Amino acid sequence: MCGRYVMARAVGDLLAEFDARLEEEVDIPPSWNVAPTDDVPIVLERLIDEGTVRQLHVARWGLVPSWAKDPGIGPKMINARSETVLEKPAFRKAIQSRRCAVPADGYYEWKQGTGKAKQPYYVHPAQGSGLVFAGLYEWWKDPSKAEGDPGHWMLSTSILTADTPPPGAESTVFGRLTALHDRVPLPMDRATMESWLDPQADDAAGLVDLVRAGVKDVAAGWRVDSVGTEVGNVRNNSPELIRPVEALF
């Protein structure tokens, strides 16, 4: 995790929800099958004129480090393991000062059956509210493009993950998540997000610990629904993909 997710909210709704502004106009079509290298919305904070400004940007999913020779490394960097994010060369600079929030409606996991059979599941808040994952972002300069070219700089992002929490007495969702995958994307509540986004916060290790500590509380209200196998094809992208169906096994 996380290899596919859903982000179907409109730009205006995201701006209102996160109290963010746009640096420039963006186009973010709704997607019920977000895949690596897709453009996705992220929320970040920047210091501008000695003040902190929260902005909504569009980033490519799959972080491309500033030192990369080309963006081909991105698909391998869609997730960052929270246990090693402070040391990994691809992430250790971003975790210090380029932290972001990645909005989502839910995400997909697959359960392996016999042979090649796989059953997809949609993990999402039971009440229909959105999710926000802890993320990182990075800017990569394309040496093949001229200064001033709109594509000269690429913004990319990665979602932090952690071990799936053990089942708790207060909920059975963790048992179901563990049965699907041994890792989970790191969700944040509003207070944690405020701390995570602060560009002046310099205790990266403490922030990672803060996010990791809140997983059980934030995810306790999630539900896991079996959905159709159509989601396995990235060409399929419609609300029907998240409609619950009877599991294959």
C-alpha positions in Angstrom: 0.0 0.0 0.0 -0.8 2.4 -1.3 -1.0 1.7 -5.0 -4.4 2.9 -6.1 -6.8 5.4 -4.5 -9.9 7.5 -5.1 -9.9 11.3 -5.2 -13.2 12.6 -6.6 -13.7 15.9 -4.9 -13.9 19.2 -6.8 -11.2 21.8 -6.5 -13.6 24.3 -4.9 -14.5 21.7 -2.2 -10.8 21.0 -1.5 -10.0 24.7 -1.2 -12.9 25.2 1.3 -12.1 22.0 3.3 -8.4 22.8 3.8 -8.8 26.6 3.9 -6.2 26.8 1.0 -5.7 29.0 -1.9 -4.4 28.5 -5.5 -1.1 30.0 -6.7 -2.4 29.4 -10.3 -5.5 27.8 -11.8 -5.5 24.0 -11.8 -7.6 21.3 -13.4 -8.1 18.2 -11.3 -10.7 15.8 -12.8 -12.4 13.5 -10.4 -10.8 10.0 -10.3 -12.0 6.7 -8.9 -8.9 4.9 -10.0 -5.8 7.1 -9.2 -2.7 5.3 -10.4 1.1 6.0 -10.1 2.3 8.9 -12.3 -1.3 10.4 -12.3 -1.6 14.1 -11.4 -3.2 14.5 -7.9 -4.0 17.3 -5.5 -1.7 18.0 -2.6 -2.0 20.7 0.2 1.2 22.4 1.4 2.3 25.5 3.3 4.9 27.9 2.2 6.6 31.0 3.8 5.8 34.0 1.6 6.6 37.5 2.7 7.3 36.3 6.2 3.9 34.7 6.5 2.7 31.1 6.1 0.4 30.5 3.1 -1.5 27.3 2.6 -1.9 26.3 -1.1 -3.4 23.6 -3.2 -1.2 22.3 -5.9 -1.2 19.5 -8.5 1.6 17.0 -8.3 2.6 13.8 -10.1 2.1 10.7 -7.8 5.6 9.1 -7.4 8.2 11.4 -5.9 11.1 12.3 -8.2 14.1 13.5 -6.1 15.9 16.6 -7.2 19.0 14.7 -8.0 17.3 12.1 -10.3 18.5 12.0 -13.9 15.0 11.5 -15.2 11.5 11.1 -13.8 11.5 7.3 -14.4 12.3 6.7 -10.7 8.9 8.1 -9.7 6.7 5.0 -9.9 9.0 3.3 -7.4 8.5 6.3 -5.0 4.7 6.4 -4.7 5.1 5.4 -1.0 7.7 6.3 1.7 8.1 3.9 4.6 7.8 6.0 7.7 10.3 3.8 9.6 13.2 4.7 7.2 12.0 8.0 5.7 14.6 10.0 7.7 17.5 8.1 6.2 16.5 7.2 2.6 18.3 9.5 0.1 15.1 10.0 -1.9 13.1 11.3 1.1 15.5 12.6 3.8 15.5 16.2 2.5 11.8 16.4 1.8 10.9 15.1 5.2 12.7 18.1 6.8 10.9 20.9 5.0 8.7 19.6 2.1 5.8 17.9 3.9 2.3 17.9 2.4 -1.2 16.5 2.9 -2.6 14.2 0.2 -6.5 14.3 0.1 -8.3 11.1 -0.8 -11.8 9.6 -0.5 -10.4 6.1 0.1 -8.0 3.6 -1.3 -7.8 0.0 -2.7 -6.2 -3.2 -1.6 -6.2 -6.6 -3.1 -6.5 -10.0 -1.4 -4.8 -12.9 -3.2 -6.8 -16.0 -3.9 -5.9 -19.3 -5.5 -3.9 -19.0 -8.7 -4.1 -15.6 -10.2 -7.4 -14.6 -8.6 -7.4 -11.4 -6.6 -10.3 -9.7 -4.8 -10.1 -5.9 -4.6 -11.4 -4.0 -1.6 -12.2 -0.4 -1.1 -11.1 1.1 2.3 -12.8 4.3 3.2 -14.4 6.2 6.1 -17.7 4.7 7.1 -19.3 8.2 7.4 -18.3 9.2 3.9 -15.9 12.0 5.0 -12.7 12.3 3.2 -9.2 11.1 4.2 -5.9 13.0 4.3 -2.6 11.2 4.1 0.7 12.4 5.3 2.9 13.0 2.3 6.1 14.5 1.0 6.7 16.6 -2.1 9.7 17.5 -4.3 10.5 19.7 -7.2 12.6 18.2 -10.1 14.2 20.3 -12.8 13.9 18.9 -16.3 17.2 19.6 -18.0 15.7 18.9 -21.5 13.3 21.9 -21.2 14.2 25.6 -21.5 13.9 28.1 -18.7 10.4 29.6 -18.8 8.9 26.4 -20.3 5.8 25.4 -18.2 7.2 21.9 -17.9 10.6 23.0 -16.7 9.8 22.1 -13.1 7.9 19.0 -12.1 6.2 18.7 -8.7 5.8 15.2 -7.4 4.6 13.5 -4.2 4.8 10.4 -2.1 2.4 9.0 0.6 3.9 7.8 3.9 3.1 4.2 5.1 3.5 2.2 8.3 2.9 -1.3 9.6 -0.8 -2.0 9.8 -1.9 -1.6 13.5 -2.8 -4.8 15.3 -6.5 -5.4 15.8 -8.0 -3.5 18.8 -11.0 -4.3 20.9 -12.7 -1.1 19.9 -12.9 -2.0 16.2 -12.4 -5.0 13.9 -11.3 -3.0 10.9 -7.6 -3.5 11.7 -8.0 -7.3 11.5 -9.5 -6.9 8.0 -6.7 -4.5 7.0 -4.0 -6.8 8.2 -5.6 -9.7 6.2 -5.3 -7.6 3.1 -1.8 -6.0 3.5 0.8 -5.6 6.2 1.1 -1.9 5.6 -1.3 1.1 5.7 -1.1 4.7 4.4 -0.7 7.1 7.2 -3.9 9.2 7.8 -4.0 12.4 9.8 -6.7 14.1 11.8 -7.0 17.9 11.5 -4.7 18.8 14.5 -2.0 16.5 13.3 -2.2 17.9 9.8 -1.7 21.4 11.1 1.6 20.3 12.7 2.7 18.3 9.8 2.3 21.1 7.3 4.1 23.8 9.3 7.1 24.7 7.2 8.9 26.1 10.3 8.6 22.9 12.3 12.1 21.4 12.4 11.6 18.2 14.4 10.9 15.8 11.5 11.4 12.7 13.6 8.9 14.0 16.1 6.4 14.7 13.4 6.7 11.2 11.9 6.1 9.8 15.4 3.1 12.1 15.9 1.5 10.9 12.6 2.3 7.2 13.4 0.8 7.5 16.9 -2.6 8.6 15.5 -3.2 5.8 13.0 -5.5 3.7 15.2 -7.7 6.6 16.2 -8.1 8.0 12.7 -8.6 4.7 11.0 -10.9 3.2 13.7 -14.0 4.5 11.7 -12.9 3.0 8.4 -14.8 0.3 6.6 -13.6 -2.3 4.1 -15.9 -3.2 1.1 -15.3 -5.8 -1.5 -15.6 -4.2 -5.0 -15.6 -5.4 -8.6 -12.4 -6.5 -10.4 -12.8 -3.8 -13.0 -10.7 -1.5 -10.7 -7.7 -3.6 -11.7 -7.6 -2.0 -15.1 -6.4 1.7 -14.9 -8.5 2.5 -18.0 -11.7 2.0 -15.9 -12.6 5.1 -14.0 -16.1 5.7 -12.8 -18.1 5.8 -9.5 -19.2 2.2 -10.1 -15.7 1.1 -9.2 -16.4 1.7 -5.5 -19.9 0.1 -5.4 -19.8 -2.8 -3.0 -20.3 -6.3 -4.5 -20.2 -9.8 -3.2 -16.6 -11.0 -2.7 -15.2 -13.7 -5.1 -13.8 -15.7 -2.1 
